[in-house]
Amino acid sequence: MLDDLRPWSDGGALVNFLAGPHVTPADVRAAWEPDRWDRLVEIKTAWDPDNVFRINHNVPPRPAPSGRP
């Protein structure tokens, strides 16, 4: 049934429906428009650079520059 709807898909996802062990980081990424994803990564990098809050719908921070203590 889902295959029948594929021609109308934009490839995105709804965060509310992302649950379970089958969800990949790419699925989470696809739920956000590129500019919003970039903003989420910016915020995550500023406020949680060690990715402590990563259990649900993880938005990974940017990698720390080499040489960071």
C-alpha positions in Angstrom: 0.0 0.0 0.0 2.8 2.5 0.8 4.4 1.7 -2.5 1.3 3.0 -4.2 1.8 6.4 -2.6 5.5 6.7 -3.4 4.9 8.8 -6.5 3.5 11.6 -4.3 6.2 11.4 -1.6 8.7 14.2 -1.2 11.0 11.9 0.7 10.4 13.6 4.0 9.1 12.2 7.2 7.0 13.3 10.2 9.0 13.3 13.5 5.9 12.2 15.4 5.9 9.0 13.4 9.6 8.2 13.8 9.7 5.5 16.5 11.2 2.1 16.9 14.4 0.3 16.2 14.0 0.6 12.4 14.4 4.4 12.5 17.8 5.5 11.1 19.6 8.8 11.4 18.8 9.5 7.8 15.1 9.1 8.6 15.4 11.8 11.4 17.3 14.0 9.0 14.6 13.7 6.3 12.0 15.0 8.7 13.4 18.5 8.6 13.9 21.0 5.7 17.6 21.7 5.1 17.5 25.2 6.6 15.8 24.1 9.8 18.1 21.1 10.1 21.1 23.4 9.9 19.6 25.6 12.6 19.0 22.6 14.8 22.6 21.4 14.4 23.8 24.9 15.2 21.8 25.0 18.4 22.8 21.4 19.3 26.5 22.3 18.8 26.2 25.4 21.0 24.2 23.8 23.8 25.0 20.1 23.8 28.4 19.6 22.0 28.9 16.3 23.8 25.6 15.0 22.5 24.3 14.1 26.0 20.7 14.4 24.9 20.7 11.8 22.1 18.1 9.2 22.9 15.2 10.3 20.8 15.3 11.8 17.3 19.0 12.7 17.7 20.3 15.8 16.0 24.1 15.3 16.2 26.2 18.4 16.9 29.0 19.4 14.5 32.2 17.6 15.3 34.6 19.5 17.5 37.6 21.0 15.8 40.7 19.0 16.2 42.7 20.2 19.2 39.7 20.7 21.4 40.5 19.5 25.0 
